[in-house]
């Protein structure tokens, strides 16, 4: 998955250079910083629950497992919602942390409002992913990470500009679409997973 980050960044930069030039590529660097501002704390919250979930699952204390997952989900979602809404309403304030060129600030602020929107529910996806790993289902976590980046995001970066005249907007739109589709798909999968592995244990 680390290798796919390089492929993903190459895809973004190639398309943005073609449709928006050097200024768009520079703006993408700022997008990645915004990505980390949101994603790293969410991952930290989710990863912090791993030993709690794993221990209580092994101890067959399934109510505690559910409570830990629920708490991580709530905290991550609150953070992602507040973070995304802040960037949507005040994009210039965040972009100014990394740039002071007026043209770059204007373009990056416009790009940010599109790029970051899908993160509004990514707090839930982070919780799902870490829960899979905590309970010993790493392959399932890997699949959804692969699904988001390789199956959805990278193809959308190249496909959407063929249907949307504004190429930079189309490339940016690939990110929220893949984020939202992945999180929604994973929500259904996670509910089924919880019913199978935790509700089953409750019944026994």
Z-matrix of the N, CA and C atoms (Angstrom, degrees):
N
C 1 1.466
C 2 1.523 1 110.80
N 3 1.340 2 116.36 1 -29.59
C 4 1.462 3 119.65 2 175.35
C 5 1.522 4 110.12 3 -63.87
N 6 1.321 5 116.56 4 -39.95
C 7 1.467 6 120.97 5 178.72
C 8 1.520 7 111.33 6 -63.07
N 9 1.338 8 116.88 7 -35.81
C 10 1.463 9 119.39 8 -178.80
C 11 1.530 10 111.59 9 -66.44
N 12 1.344 11 117.48 10 -26.42
C 13 1.462 12 119.96 11 177.69
C 14 1.522 13 110.65 12 -60.57
N 15 1.331 14 116.21 13 -40.17
C 16 1.462 15 119.87 14 178.13
C 17 1.517 16 111.86 15 -65.36
N 18 1.326 17 116.48 16 -42.55
C 19 1.470 18 120.95 17 178.08
C 20 1.524 19 110.22 18 -64.01
N 21 1.344 20 115.89 19 -41.40
C 22 1.460 21 121.13 20 -179.92
C 23 1.524 22 110.97 21 -62.83
N 24 1.334 23 116.76 22 -46.70
C 25 1.457 24 120.28 23 -179.44
C 26 1.519 25 111.80 24 -64.36
N 27 1.327 26 115.95 25 -38.91
C 28 1.463 27 120.76 26 176.95
C 29 1.527 28 110.53 27 -61.29
N 30 1.328 29 116.81 28 -41.51
C 31 1.467 30 121.37 29 179.67
C 32 1.525 31 111.14 30 -64.45
N 33 1.328 32 116.28 31 -46.39
C 34 1.460 33 120.16 32 177.66
C 35 1.529 34 110.85 33 -58.94
N 36 1.321 35 116.44 34 -50.46
C 37 1.468 36 120.16 35 -175.33
C 38 1.526 37 111.97 36 -64.37
N 39 1.326 38 116.78 37 -39.39
C 40 1.468 39 119.69 38 -179.82
C 41 1.519 40 110.91 39 -62.79
N 42 1.321 41 116.33 40 -47.71
C 43 1.453 42 120.56 41 -177.60
C 44 1.537 43 111.74 42 -69.14
N 45 1.307 44 116.23 43 -40.50
C 46 1.469 45 119.15 44 -179.70
C 47 1.526 46 111.12 45 -68.91
N 48 1.324 47 117.14 46 -35.39
C 49 1.464 48 120.14 47 176.53
C 50 1.523 49 110.25 48 -63.83
N 51 1.315 50 116.40 49 -39.40
C 52 1.463 51 121.23 50 -179.33
C 53 1.523 52 111.49 51 -68.22
N 54 1.329 53 117.18 52 -43.13
C 55 1.465 54 120.43 53 -174.40
C 56 1.529 55 114.22 54 -93.20
N 57 1.325 56 117.23 55 -25.29
C 58 1.465 57 118.58 56 -174.54
C 59 1.508 58 116.05 57 -130.72
N 60 1.327 59 117.70 58 -4.77
C 61 1.450 60 121.21 59 178.30
C 62 1.525 61 113.62 60 76.79
N 63 1.332 62 114.65 61 -167.10
C 64 1.468 63 120.71 62 -175.52
C 65 1.521 64 112.67 63 -61.03
N 66 1.337 65 116.46 64 -33.09
C 67 1.458 66 119.90 65 -178.12
C 68 1.530 67 110.78 66 -64.14
N 69 1.315 68 116.86 67 -39.08
C 70 1.465 69 121.00 68 178.84
C 71 1.524 70 111.09 69 -68.04
N 72 1.342 71 117.06 70 -37.71
C 73 1.463 72 120.69 71 177.95
C 74 1.529 73 109.91 72 -66.03
N 75 1.330 74 116.74 73 -41.46
C 76 1.466 75 120.26 74 176.60
C 77 1.529 76 110.69 75 -62.09
N 78 1.317 77 116.53 76 -38.87
C 79 1.467 78 120.88 77 177.98
C 80 1.515 79 111.12 78 -63.54
N 81 1.340 80 116.60 79 -34.27
C 82 1.458 81 120.39 80 -179.86
C 83 1.517 82 111.39 81 -63.65
N 84 1.336 83 116.76 82 -32.35
C 85 1.465 84 120.30 83 176.31
C 86 1.525 85 110.48 84 -60.88
N 87 1.330 86 115.74 85 -38.93
C 88 1.461 87 120.68 86 177.71
C 89 1.528 88 110.42 87 -68.80
N 90 1.335 89 117.02 88 -36.97
C 91 1.465 90 120.45 89 178.26
C 92 1.533 91 110.54 90 -59.78
N 93 1.322 92 116.20 91 -40.26
C 94 1.459 93 120.20 92 -179.41
C 95 1.531 94 111.29 93 -66.20
N 96 1.321 95 115.81 94 -35.42
C 97 1.465 96 119.52 95 176.47
C 98 1.520 97 110.58 96 -65.88
N 99 1.335 98 116.89 97 -41.09
C 100 1.464 99 121.04 98 177.52
C 101 1.530 100 110.71 99 -64.81
N 102 1.320 101 114.62 100 -37.80
C 103 1.464 102 120.46 101 176.84
C 104 1.530 103 110.04 102 -56.94
N 105 1.324 104 115.99 103 -45.84
C 106 1.460 105 120.39 104 -177.78
C 107 1.526 106 111.92 105 -69.74
N 108 1.330 107 117.04 106 -35.77
C 109 1.466 108 120.28 107 178.05
C 110 1.524 109 110.16 108 -57.95
N 111 1.331 110 116.28 109 -37.41
C 112 1.464 111 120.24 110 179.36
C 113 1.520 112 112.60 111 -86.59
N 114 1.320 113 116.58 112 -44.88
C 115 1.460 114 119.72 113 -169.39
C 116 1.525 115 113.21 114 -74.42
N 117 1.317 116 118.54 115 -42.35
C 118 1.466 117 119.90 116 -174.00
C 119 1.528 118 113.14 117 -62.03
N 120 1.342 119 120.24 118 -45.48
C 121 1.469 120 118.56 119 175.78
C 122 1.527 121 113.19 120 -63.09
N 123 1.339 122 117.17 121 -37.74
C 124 1.465 123 119.70 122 177.98
C 125 1.518 124 110.89 123 -63.67
N 126 1.332 125 116.12 124 -41.83
C 127 1.461 126 119.94 125 177.56
C 128 1.523 127 110.53 126 -65.51
N 129 1.335 128 116.11 127 -37.91
C 130 1.456 129 119.88 128 178.87
C 131 1.519 130 112.50 129 -63.16
N 132 1.326 131 115.74 130 -41.96
C 133 1.468 132 120.44 131 177.71
C 134 1.523 133 110.11 132 -62.65
N 135 1.335 134 115.56 133 -47.30
C 136 1.468 135 120.61 134 -177.86
C 137 1.531 136 111.09 135 -65.34
N 138 1.332 137 117.00 136 -42.79
C 139 1.462 138 120.28 137 -179.66
C 140 1.522 139 111.19 138 -67.99
N 141 1.336 140 116.79 139 -31.11
C 142 1.457 141 120.38 140 178.65
C 143 1.513 142 113.16 141 -64.36
N 144 1.317 143 116.31 142 -23.93
C 145 1.471 144 119.66 143 179.27
C 146 1.526 145 112.71 144 -84.65
N 147 1.331 146 117.50 145 -13.00
C 148 1.467 147 120.72 146 -174.91
C 149 1.534 148 113.21 147 -54.64
N 150 1.343 149 119.03 148 -53.31
C 151 1.476 150 117.52 149 -179.02
C 152 1.528 151 112.89 150 -64.54
N 153 1.334 152 116.36 151 -31.97
C 154 1.469 153 120.09 152 179.12
C 155 1.526 154 109.99 153 -67.10
N 156 1.328 155 115.52 154 -47.29
C 157 1.471 156 120.21 155 -179.91
C 158 1.522 157 110.82 156 -65.24
N 159 1.329 158 116.55 157 -46.08
C 160 1.472 159 120.47 158 -178.07
C 161 1.528 160 111.54 159 -62.28
N 162 1.337 161 116.00 160 -46.10
C 163 1.468 162 119.80 161 -178.20
C 164 1.522 163 111.24 162 -61.99
N 165 1.320 164 116.34 163 -48.84
C 166 1.466 165 119.92 164 -176.57
C 167 1.523 166 112.28 165 -70.16
N 168 1.330 167 116.82 166 -30.90
C 169 1.462 168 119.40 167 175.46
C 170 1.530 169 109.75 168 -66.62
N 171 1.340 170 115.61 169 -43.50
C 172 1.462 171 119.51 170 177.64
C 173 1.519 172 112.58 171 -64.70
N 174 1.352 173 115.50 172 -32.41
C 175 1.463 174 120.33 173 179.11
C 176 1.531 175 112.17 174 -83.86
N 177 1.324 176 116.08 175 1.59
C 178 1.467 177 123.46 176 -179.79
C 179 1.539 178 112.71 177 62.39
N 180 1.328 179 114.37 178 30.98
C 181 1.464 180 119.62 179 175.68
C 182 1.529 181 107.50 180 -99.78
N 183 1.325 182 115.06 181 74.93
C 184 1.462 183 120.88 182 -168.91
C 185 1.525 184 113.01 183 -70.37
N 186 1.325 185 117.63 184 -27.35
C 187 1.461 186 119.95 185 175.84
C 188 1.519 187 110.85 186 -63.29
N 189 1.333 188 116.09 187 -38.95
C 190 1.466 189 120.31 188 178.45
C 191 1.530 190 111.20 189 -67.93
N 192 1.323 191 115.39 190 -35.83
C 193 1.468 192 119.85 191 176.73
C 194 1.529 193 109.51 192 -60.17
N 195 1.317 194 115.96 193 -47.75
C 196 1.463 195 120.76 194 -178.85
C 197 1.527 196 111.53 195 -63.96
N 198 1.339 197 116.14 196 -40.14
C 199 1.469 198 119.89 197 179.37
C 200 1.527 199 111.42 198 -64.90
N 201 1.327 200 116.26 199 -40.21
C 202 1.464 201 120.53 200 179.09
C 203 1.527 202 111.11 201 -64.61
N 204 1.327 203 115.57 202 -43.39
C 205 1.466 204 120.19 203 178.52
C 206 1.524 205 110.10 204 -63.89
N 207 1.328 206 116.59 205 -44.06
C 208 1.459 207 121.22 206 -179.22
C 209 1.524 208 111.58 207 -62.46
N 210 1.331 209 117.10 208 -42.95
C 211 1.460 210 120.51 209 -179.80
C 212 1.523 211 111.29 210 -66.08
N 213 1.342 212 116.47 211 -44.32
C 214 1.470 213 120.43 212 178.40
C 215 1.523 214 110.76 213 -61.20
N 216 1.337 215 115.62 214 -40.80
C 217 1.463 216 120.70 215 179.05
C 218 1.527 217 111.39 216 -61.42
N 219 1.330 218 116.48 217 -46.60
C 220 1.468 219 120.56 218 -178.24
C 221 1.519 220 111.54 219 -63.96
N 222 1.327 221 116.76 220 -47.22
C 223 1.471 222 120.65 221 -178.10
C 224 1.529 223 110.28 222 -64.15
N 225 1.328 224 117.05 223 -44.78
C 226 1.473 225 121.06 224 -179.44
C 227 1.518 226 111.62 225 -63.81
N 228 1.330 227 116.93 226 -42.85
C 229 1.463 228 120.69 227 179.76
C 230 1.522 229 111.84 228 -66.50
N 231 1.323 230 116.82 229 -41.75
C 232 1.467 231 119.74 230 177.94
C 233 1.522 232 109.90 231 -60.15
N 234 1.338 233 116.17 232 -44.24
C 235 1.468 234 119.90 233 179.52
C 236 1.526 235 111.25 234 -64.06
N 237 1.342 236 117.15 235 -46.53
C 238 1.463 237 119.75 236 -177.35
C 239 1.532 238 111.59 237 -66.08
N 240 1.322 239 117.10 238 -38.58
C 241 1.471 240 120.28 239 -179.83
C 242 1.520 241 110.66 240 -67.25
N 243 1.329 242 117.13 241 -47.92
C 244 1.467 243 120.61 242 179.85
C 245 1.528 244 110.41 243 -63.79
N 246 1.329 245 116.25 244 -43.21
C 247 1.460 246 120.32 245 -179.46
C 248 1.517 247 112.81 246 -62.11
N 249 1.320 248 116.38 247 -46.72
C 250 1.468 249 120.59 248 -178.67
C 251 1.526 250 111.00 249 -66.99
N 252 1.317 251 117.53 250 -45.33
C 253 1.460 252 119.62 251 179.53
C 254 1.523 253 111.63 252 -61.90
N 255 1.320 254 117.18 253 -36.60
C 256 1.469 255 120.64 254 177.05
C 257 1.524 256 110.56 255 -62.57
N 258 1.335 257 116.59 256 -43.02
C 259 1.468 258 120.35 257 179.55
C 260 1.518 259 112.05 258 -71.59
N 261 1.326 260 116.88 259 -30.29
C 262 1.464 261 120.09 260 177.98
C 263 1.531 262 111.29 261 -69.83
N 264 1.328 263 116.62 262 -40.49
C 265 1.463 264 120.34 263 -176.43
C 266 1.527 265 112.95 264 -86.78
N 267 1.330 266 117.46 265 -27.06
C 268 1.465 267 120.41 266 -177.95
C 269 1.536 268 111.13 267 -131.06
N 270 1.333 269 117.69 268 56.06
C 271 1.470 270 119.61 269 -176.31
C 272 1.522 271 113.28 270 -62.47
N 273 1.347 272 116.36 271 -38.17
C 274 1.465 273 119.08 272 -178.54
C 275 1.521 274 111.64 273 -61.51
N 276 1.318 275 117.18 274 -37.15
C 277 1.459 276 120.92 275 -179.06
C 278 1.532 277 110.62 276 -60.88
N 279 1.331 278 116.82 277 -41.44
C 280 1.459 279 120.44 278 -179.80
C 281 1.525 280 111.67 279 -74.55
N 282 1.322 281 116.56 280 -40.62
C 283 1.466 282 119.88 281 179.86
C 284 1.529 283 110.73 282 -64.79
N 285 1.323 284 117.41 283 -36.00
C 286 1.463 285 121.30 284 179.86
C 287 1.521 286 113.16 285 -63.66
N 288 1.314 287 116.95 286 -15.48
C 289 1.469 288 120.31 287 175.56
C 290 1.526 289 110.94 288 -68.57
N 291 1.350 290 116.60 289 -22.43
C 292 1.458 291 121.06 290 -173.95
C 293 1.532 292 113.63 291 -121.42
N 294 1.305 293 118.15 292 -8.68
C 295 1.474 294 120.10 293 -176.60
C 296 1.525 295 110.64 294 -152.05
N 297 1.333 296 115.43 295 152.99
C 298 1.464 297 119.66 296 176.03
C 299 1.528 298 112.74 297 -131.24
N 300 1.340 299 116.51 298 -1.18
C 301 1.454 300 120.07 299 175.47
C 302 1.531 301 109.13 300 -72.39
N 303 1.345 302 118.63 301 124.81
C 304 1.472 303 120.94 302 -175.17
C 305 1.529 304 113.85 303 -56.41
N 306 1.329 305 117.21 304 -42.64
C 307 1.459 306 120.15 305 -179.71
C 308 1.528 307 111.51 306 -65.30
N 309 1.324 308 115.36 307 -42.32
C 310 1.465 309 120.00 308 179.93
C 311 1.523 310 110.84 309 -66.32
N 312 1.318 311 116.84 310 -41.21
C 313 1.464 312 120.92 311 179.35
C 314 1.524 313 110.70 312 -62.77
N 315 1.327 314 116.67 313 -42.91
C 316 1.464 315 120.93 314 -179.28
C 317 1.528 316 111.45 315 -63.93
N 318 1.340 317 116.58 316 -48.30
C 319 1.464 318 120.33 317 -178.73
C 320 1.528 319 110.95 318 -67.54
N 321 1.318 320 117.23 319 -45.77
C 322 1.462 321 120.74 320 -177.98
C 323 1.527 322 111.21 321 -63.86
N 324 1.329 323 117.36 322 -35.32
C 325 1.465 324 120.70 323 179.28
C 326 1.523 325 110.76 324 -65.81
N 327 1.330 326 116.07 325 -40.10
C 328 1.465 327 120.76 326 177.56
C 329 1.529 328 110.87 327 -66.69
N 330 1.330 329 115.78 328 -43.33
C 331 1.459 330 120.41 329 179.65
C 332 1.530 331 111.44 330 -64.92
N 333 1.339 332 115.78 331 -38.63
C 334 1.464 333 120.44 332 -176.99
C 335 1.527 334 112.19 333 -61.54
N 336 1.313 335 116.30 334 -40.23
C 337 1.470 336 120.50 335 -177.67
C 338 1.520 337 111.47 336 -62.58
N 339 1.320 338 116.98 337 -30.18
C 340 1.465 339 121.11 338 177.62
C 341 1.530 340 109.92 339 -84.67
N 342 1.315 341 115.78 340 -50.50
C 343 1.464 342 122.26 341 -173.29
C 344 1.524 343 113.11 342 -58.76
N 345 1.326 344 117.27 343 -41.81
C 346 1.461 345 121.03 344 -168.61
C 347 1.516 346 114.00 345 -87.30
N 348 1.331 347 118.79 346 -10.99
C 349 1.461 348 120.67 347 -170.39
C 350 1.527 349 113.19 348 -59.04
N 351 1.325 350 117.49 349 -39.67
C 352 1.460 351 120.66 350 -176.75
C 353 1.522 352 113.84 351 -65.05
N 354 1.327 353 116.35 352 -18.66
C 355 1.462 354 119.68 353 179.96
C 356 1.522 355 112.17 354 -71.42
N 357 1.304 356 117.27 355 -7.78
C 358 1.464 357 120.23 356 -175.57
C 359 1.529 358 112.31 357 -60.21
N 360 1.335 359 117.45 358 -27.28
C 361 1.474 360 119.73 359 177.16
C 362 1.526 361 112.04 360 -119.38
N 363 1.317 362 116.94 361 13.82
C 364 1.463 363 120.17 362 -179.13
C 365 1.524 364 112.66 363 -71.08
N 366 1.330 365 116.68 364 -16.79
C 367 1.453 366 119.08 365 175.08
C 368 1.517 367 110.95 366 -58.68
N 369 1.327 368 115.85 367 -37.60
C 370 1.463 369 120.82 368 177.86
C 371 1.523 370 110.36 369 -66.11
N 372 1.314 371 117.12 370 -43.24
C 373 1.463 372 120.52 371 -178.46
C 374 1.518 373 111.63 372 -63.53
N 375 1.330 374 116.87 373 -38.87
C 376 1.469 375 120.59 374 177.75
C 377 1.523 376 110.64 375 -61.04
N 378 1.332 377 116.11 376 -40.65
C 379 1.465 378 120.57 377 178.95
C 380 1.521 379 111.10 378 -65.55
N 381 1.329 380 116.33 379 -42.63
C 382 1.463 381 119.81 380 178.06
C 383 1.530 382 110.46 381 -58.37
N 384 1.326 383 115.93 382 -48.48
C 385 1.457 384 121.04 383 -174.94
C 386 1.522 385 111.66 384 -61.15
N 387 1.326 386 116.22 385 -46.48
C 388 1.461 387 119.49 386 -177.70
C 389 1.528 388 111.14 387 -71.05
N 390 1.325 389 117.66 388 -30.51
C 391 1.464 390 120.25 389 177.58
C 392 1.525 391 110.64 390 -66.62
N 393 1.335 392 116.31 391 -42.26
C 394 1.467 393 119.00 392 176.37
C 395 1.531 394 110.23 393 -55.46
N 396 1.323 395 115.48 394 -47.05
C 397 1.468 396 120.36 395 -178.73
C 398 1.522 397 111.10 396 -64.57
N 399 1.335 398 116.12 397 -41.15
C 400 1.471 399 120.87 398 -178.90
C 401 1.520 400 112.40 399 -60.62
N 402 1.329 401 116.10 400 -34.36
C 403 1.466 402 120.76 401 -176.00
C 404 1.531 403 112.52 402 -95.01
N 405 1.330 404 116.07 403 7.90
C 406 1.458 405 119.38 404 175.38
C 407 1.510 406 115.36 405 88.33
N 408 1.343 407 116.69 406 19.79
C 409 1.466 408 120.82 407 -179.94
C 410 1.534 409 109.86 408 -115.16
N 411 1.326 410 114.73 409 56.65
C 412 1.462 411 121.09 410 -177.50
C 413 1.517 412 113.44 411 -61.72
N 414 1.323 413 116.72 412 -32.25
C 415 1.472 414 119.63 413 -179.69
C 416 1.528 415 110.82 414 -63.99
N 417 1.325 416 116.21 415 -35.16
C 418 1.462 417 119.99 416 178.69
C 419 1.531 418 109.65 417 -67.87
N 420 1.329 419 116.88 418 -41.19
C 421 1.464 420 120.95 419 177.31
C 422 1.525 421 110.65 420 -62.50
N 423 1.338 422 115.59 421 -42.48
C 424 1.461 423 120.44 422 178.62
C 425 1.523 424 111.06 423 -62.35
N 426 1.335 425 116.56 424 -41.68
C 427 1.463 426 119.60 425 -178.28
C 428 1.526 427 111.25 426 -58.09
N 429 1.338 428 117.09 427 -46.78
C 430 1.455 429 118.73 428 -176.64
C 431 1.531 430 112.27 429 -70.94
N 432 1.321 431 117.46 430 -30.02
C 433 1.466 432 119.98 431 173.71
C 434 1.530 433 109.57 432 -67.24
N 435 1.325 434 116.55 433 -42.97
C 436 1.467 435 122.79 434 177.41
C 437 1.527 436 110.47 435 -64.52
N 438 1.320 437 115.35 436 -42.96
C 439 1.467 438 122.21 437 -179.97
C 440 1.529 439 111.04 438 -58.69
N 441 1.332 440 116.12 439 -45.70
C 442 1.462 441 120.46 440 -177.56
C 443 1.526 442 112.41 441 -65.99
N 444 1.320 443 116.81 442 -44.36
C 445 1.465 444 119.54 443 -172.49
C 446 1.523 445 113.23 444 -88.09
N 447 1.311 446 116.13 445 -49.03
C 448 1.462 447 120.17 446 -171.21
C 449 1.519 448 112.64 447 -87.59
N 450 1.329 449 116.93 448 -43.49
C 451 1.465 450 119.92 449 -176.72
C 452 1.523 451 111.73 450 -79.58
N 453 1.330 452 117.32 451 -36.77
C 454 1.466 453 120.46 452 -176.31
C 455 1.529 454 113.55 453 -102.99
N 456 1.334 455 116.77 454 -61.87
C 457 1.463 456 120.08 455 -166.14
C 458 1.522 457 113.81 456 -64.31
N 459 1.318 458 117.89 457 -53.70
C 460 1.470 459 119.48 458 -176.19
C 461 1.537 460 111.73 459 -62.41
N 462 1.339 461 120.14 460 -46.24
C 463 1.471 462 118.28 461 175.30
C 464 1.530 463 113.38 462 -59.56
N 465 1.342 464 117.54 463 -40.30
C 466 1.468 465 120.18 464 -179.67
C 467 1.514 466 112.11 465 -63.46
N 468 1.318 467 117.76 466 -33.69
C 469 1.471 468 121.52 467 178.05
C 470 1.528 469 110.66 468 -57.68
N 471 1.330 470 115.87 469 -34.90
C 472 1.468 471 120.48 470 -178.02
C 473 1.534 472 112.87 471 -93.67
N 474 1.321 473 116.71 472 -27.59
C 475 1.476 474 119.99 473 -175.85
C 476 1.519 475 112.78 474 -82.08
N 477 1.328 476 117.64 475 -45.33
C 478 1.471 477 121.06 476 -172.38
C 479 1.535 478 114.12 477 -58.68
N 480 1.349 479 120.01 478 -38.00
C 481 1.475 480 118.57 479 179.05
C 482 1.522 481 114.14 480 -60.61
N 483 1.325 482 117.54 481 -18.51
C 484 1.470 483 120.12 482 177.63
C 485 1.532 484 111.57 483 -75.80
N 486 1.322 485 116.88 484 -16.76
C 487 1.464 486 121.10 485 -177.06
C 488 1.532 487 113.31 486 -114.28
N 489 1.325 488 117.01 487 -12.23
C 490 1.469 489 121.71 488 -179.40
C 491 1.516 490 109.08 489 -124.05
N 492 1.322 491 116.62 490 127.16
C 493 1.453 492 120.49 491 -173.21
C 494 1.530 493 113.40 492 -66.83
N 495 1.326 494 117.10 493 -34.56
C 496 1.458 495 120.95 494 177.98
C 497 1.531 496 108.10 495 -81.20
N 498 1.322 497 116.23 496 100.51
C 499 1.456 498 120.94 497 -173.53
C 500 1.517 499 114.28 498 -62.70
N 501 1.333 500 117.06 499 -42.08
C 502 1.466 501 120.59 500 -179.55
C 503 1.528 502 110.08 501 -64.11
N 504 1.330 503 116.71 502 -43.55
C 505 1.460 504 120.95 503 177.38
C 506 1.523 505 110.67 504 -60.96
N 507 1.340 506 116.31 505 -41.81
C 508 1.462 507 121.08 506 -178.79
C 509 1.525 508 111.23 507 -63.06
N 510 1.328 509 116.42 508 -43.25
C 511 1.466 510 120.31 509 179.49
C 512 1.523 511 110.50 510 -64.76
N 513 1.319 512 116.97 511 -41.77
C 514 1.463 513 120.85 512 178.80
C 515 1.533 514 111.59 513 -66.29
N 516 1.317 515 116.07 514 -34.67
C 517 1.463 516 120.73 515 -178.01
C 518 1.520 517 111.49 516 -64.99
N 519 1.323 518 117.82 517 -23.92
C 520 1.466 519 121.23 518 179.60
C 521 1.522 520 111.54 519 -58.87
N 522 1.333 521 116.88 520 -36.82
C 523 1.466 522 120.38 521 -177.43
C 524 1.527 523 112.73 522 -65.73
N 525 1.344 524 119.77 523 -55.58
C 526 1.466 525 117.96 524 -179.62
C 527 1.519 526 113.44 525 -64.15
N 528 1.324 527 118.04 526 -33.71
C 529 1.464 528 119.90 527 178.20
C 530 1.522 529 111.04 528 -62.64
N 531 1.333 530 116.52 529 -46.55
C 532 1.464 531 119.36 530 -179.52
C 533 1.528 532 111.03 531 -67.35
N 534 1.335 533 116.96 532 -36.97
C 535 1.467 534 120.56 533 179.29
C 536 1.527 535 111.24 534 -64.97
N 537 1.319 536 116.16 535 -46.45
C 538 1.464 537 120.50 536 -177.96
C 539 1.526 538 111.80 537 -68.03
N 540 1.325 539 116.75 538 -44.22
C 541 1.460 540 120.58 539 179.89
C 542 1.530 541 110.48 540 -62.46
N 543 1.337 542 115.64 541 -43.94
C 544 1.467 543 119.75 542 -179.90
C 545 1.520 544 111.59 543 -62.78
N 546 1.333 545 116.88 544 -46.35
C 547 1.462 546 120.45 545 -177.39
C 548 1.524 547 111.35 546 -65.35
N 549 1.325 548 116.95 547 -42.45
C 550 1.468 549 120.37 548 179.30
C 551 1.524 550 110.62 549 -64.98
N 552 1.334 551 116.54 550 -45.13
C 553 1.470 552 120.48 551 178.23
C 554 1.520 553 110.78 552 -61.43
N 555 1.326 554 115.34 553 -43.87
C 556 1.460 555 120.76 554 -178.26
C 557 1.531 556 111.57 555 -67.54
N 558 1.330 557 117.20 556 -29.65
C 559 1.465 558 120.74 557 177.82
C 560 1.527 559 110.88 558 -61.60
N 561 1.325 560 115.99 559 -46.67
C 562 1.469 561 119.73 560 177.94
C 563 1.526 562 111.00 561 -64.60
N 564 1.330 563 116.20 562 -42.46
C 565 1.464 564 120.16 563 -179.86
C 566 1.523 565 111.00 564 -64.85
N 567 1.328 566 116.33 565 -38.28
C 568 1.465 567 120.30 566 -177.53
C 569 1.530 568 111.10 567 -69.95
N 570 1.315 569 116.48 568 -38.92
C 571 1.470 570 119.36 569 177.47
C 572 1.524 571 110.88 570 -61.33
N 573 1.315 572 116.44 571 -42.25
C 574 1.459 573 120.82 572 177.75
C 575 1.525 574 110.46 573 -65.07
N 576 1.311 575 115.59 574 -40.97
C 577 1.462 576 121.94 575 179.08
C 578 1.525 577 110.77 576 -61.95
N 579 1.330 578 116.93 577 -46.23
C 580 1.470 579 121.80 578 -179.82
C 581 1.525 580 110.56 579 -62.86
N 582 1.322 581 116.13 580 -43.19
C 583 1.464 582 120.07 581 -179.60
C 584 1.522 583 110.80 582 -62.45
N 585 1.308 584 116.01 583 -39.83
C 586 1.463 585 120.78 584 -176.83
C 587 1.524 586 111.86 585 -72.68
N 588 1.338 587 117.12 586 -43.18
C 589 1.460 588 119.82 587 -170.05
C 590 1.526 589 114.72 588 -99.08
N 591 1.335 590 117.99 589 -24.18
C 592 1.463 591 118.90 590 179.43
C 593 1.517 592 112.43 591 -106.49
N 594 1.319 593 117.75 592 -46.17
C 595 1.457 594 119.28 593 177.72
C 596 1.524 595 111.27 594 -62.95
N 597 1.336 596 114.57 595 -34.10
C 598 1.475 597 118.73 596 177.25
C 599 1.529 598 110.04 597 -61.47
N 600 1.329 599 115.91 598 -45.38
C 601 1.455 600 119.85 599 -178.67
C 602 1.543 601 110.43 600 -66.21
N 603 1.338 602 116.61 601 -36.29
C 604 1.463 603 119.55 602 177.45
C 605 1.526 604 110.82 603 -59.97
N 606 1.321 605 114.72 604 -38.92
C 607 1.457 606 119.93 605 -177.55
C 608 1.527 607 112.12 606 -70.25
N 609 1.351 608 114.84 607 -24.83
C 610 1.461 609 118.62 608 -179.98
C 611 1.504 610 108.69 609 -96.89
